[in-house]
Amino acid sequence: MAKITRKTAARRPAGSKMTVKKAAARPARAAKKTPKAPRPWTAAEIHEAFSRFQKANPEPKGELEHLNPFTLLVAVVLSAQATDAGVNKATRELFKVADTPQKMLDLGEERLRDYIRTIGLYRTKAKNVIALSARLIAEFGGEVPRTRVGIESLPGAGRKTANVVLNMAFGERTMAVDTHVFRVGNRTGLAPGKTPLEVELGLEKAIPAEFMLHAHHWLILHGRYTCLARKPRCEVCLINDLCRWPEKTV
């Protein structure tokens, strides 16, 4: 009888006893289950949720301190990847000496950096604030434009910045989507989306017009203090009975 070596064993036909035996020993792969999409909110449920937010906090305020539309714009630009508290700590002294585009230009980039040194990316932000101040003077008569396109044309200002300024400074019914609003929109199922723009448009479509002026503040505050990223406080959530999150604790 021929001696079976590793080489001859490797040349055995695919249907041989050895191959079948090995195949039988392998555990079958479990079929992947596609997670079921949560049931969309009804118009009545959305109205109820924002009625509760309104009752609990009729006049919500943004937490960035400012004196006028220009200082609000600067504060929002500085707040990218930074906390409102950290920005406020820096701008309290800054806005005492530079509360207009011209005063900011007179202050200069180097001295501006000294005021905002405690804020992340302060060098880039100082450059942007000086550049946007110059642009406001050159193209907008020293005033903050009242259009999204105009604000987005400024250095360091994007869509979220424009929405915050339009809402807080000019009373426009805009929806600014930061990390908190993005999380709340997706986690609750209120306006799921893969990008901030998708969530923004979903919220604008879903939220009744009567609530839109304050809606983004309610959602930001809800995400910042209740619907936390790591340990959401479902037990004190105003809308826990409406929320679609499958992992909620109540």
N, C-alpha and C positions, 0 to 999 in steps of 0.2 A: 504493500500500500504506500502510495506517495505521501511523503511527509508534508503536512500543511505548514507553510511559512507565512509571515506577515504579507509577503508580496502576493502569494497565491490567494490568500484570504481577501486581499484588496481587490483581486480580479474576479471574485465571485459575481455571478449575474445578479441583477437587481432583485429578482424574485426569489433568491435563495432563502433557505431557512434562517440563516444567521441575520440577514437584513430584516426579514419580517419580525424576528424576535426583538431586534433593537427598536424597530418602529413601534411595536406594541408597548414597549416599556416607556415611551415618551408620553407625558401627560397631554391630554388634548387642551388646546388653547381655548379659553373662555371667550365667547363672542362679546365684543365691546358694546355696551349699551349706550345709546345716544341719550344724553340727559333731556328730559322733557321740558320744553319751553314753558315758563310760568304763564298763567292765565293773565292776559292784559287787564289793566285797570279799566273800570268803567268810568264814564263821565261823572256819574254820581259819586263814586269813590274818590275821584280826584277832587271834586268840589268839597267833599267832606274833609279830606286831608288838609286842604289849604284853609278851610274855615277854622279848623282846629289851630293851625299855625297862627292865623290872624287873631283868634280869640286869646291865645297865650301871649302874643307879642304884636299888638296892633301897629306899632310904628318901629319896625326893626331898623337899626342903624349899622352902617359899615364900621369896622373897627380901625380903619386907617385914619389917623388924625390929619386934618388939612384945614386950610383957611379959605381957599377959593378953588376954582376949576384948575388953575395951573398947579397949585401945590398938590391937589388930588392926583393929577396926571403924573407928577413927579413921584409921589408916594407909591402909586400903582406900578410904575416902571421899576422902582427900587424893590418892590415886594416880590419880584420873580425869584423863586427858590429861596425865599426868606419868610420869616414870620411877621405878621402885622406888628406884634409887640416889639420885635427887634427894629423894624423900620421906624416905628413911632419914637423909640428911644433916640434914634439918630436925628430924625427930622424936627423934633421939638426945638432944638437949637438952630438947626439949619434954616428953618422957615422964619425965624426971627430976623435973619439978615438977608434972606433971598426968597421973597414970596412972589416975585414977578420974573418973567423971562429976562428982562434987562438986568435986574439985580443978580440973577444967577450967572449971567455972562460976566458981569463986573466981578463977581466972586472968583470966577476962573476954575478951571479943572483941578489944579493942584490943591487949592484950598477946599474945594468941594470934597475931594478925596479924604481930607482930614475929618470932615464932618461925618462921612458915611463909612469910615474904615471898618466898623464893626459888622457891616452888612456883607453877605457873600457876594463875590464877583464885583466888588466895589469899584475896581479900576475901570472895567468895561461899562458899568452903570454910570460912573461919573462922566465918561466920554459921551455916552448917549444923552445924558441930561443936558450937558452943555450944547450938544449938537441940536437937540430938539428945541432948546431955548432959542438958538440962532434961527432955526427954521420957522418957529412961531413968529418971530419979529420980521423976518424977510418975506414970508408968504401969507401970514394970517393976521398982520397988524398987531402982533403981540397978544392975541387972544387964542384960547383953545378952540379949535373948530368944533362945530356942533354936528358933524357927520362922521360916520364910521370910517369912510374912505379918507377923510381929512386926518383923523387921529392915527389911523394905521399907516399913514405916509410918514409919520414922525419916527426918528430913530429910537429903537428900543420899545416901541409900542406895537402890539399885535391886536388880534381880534378881542381877546379877553380884556385887555387894557381899554380898548375902545368901548366895549359894552359896560364896563364898570363906570367909566367917566360919563358916558351918555346917560346912564341910569342915575348915578348919584349927583352929578352936577347939573344935569339938564332935565331930569324927570322922564327920560325915555323909558319905555317898557321893554328893556333888553334883558337877555339872560346871559350873564357871565358865568362860564363853566370853568371852575378851578378844580383842584384835585378832590375837594370835598363834594362839590356838586356832581362831578363825574362819578364818584363812588356811590352817592345816594341814588342818582338816576339809575345806575346799573343794579345795585344791590337790591333795592326795593322793587325793581321791575317797572318803575314809573316811566322811565324813558331809557331803555337799554341802548347802548351804542358802543362801537369800537373806538371812536374818536370823540374828542370834546365837541366837534362840530355836529356830529350825529346826535349826541345827547342834547346839545343846545337846541337844535331844530326839533327834536322830539318833545322837549319840554315846552317850547313855544307853541307847538301844535296842540299839546294836551292840556296846558294850564288855562283856565278861563281868564278872559281879559281883565275881569275885576280884581284878580290877584297878581297880575303880572308886574305891577310897579314894585312890589316888595318880594316877589317870589324868589329871586336869586339870593336875597339876604336870608330868608327863612331857610332855604336849602343849605346855604353855606354854614349858618349857625347850627343847623341840625347835624350836619356832617362833622363840624368842629367839636361839638360838645355832647352829642348823643350817639349818632351813627358813626362811632370811631372806627378807624381802620383795623386795629387789631382786636379790640375787645368792645364791640358795640354794646351800648347800654339799653338793650331791648326792654328791660324791665321798667324803664321810665320813658320809653318812646311814646310820643303822642299818637303815632300811626301804626303801632305794632300789630293791630288787628287787620290792617289793610295791606301791610307789607308782604311782598311775595318771596322774600328771602327764605329758602328752605332750611337754613341753619339758625334762624332766630331762636332765642332761648325762652320765649314765652308764647 
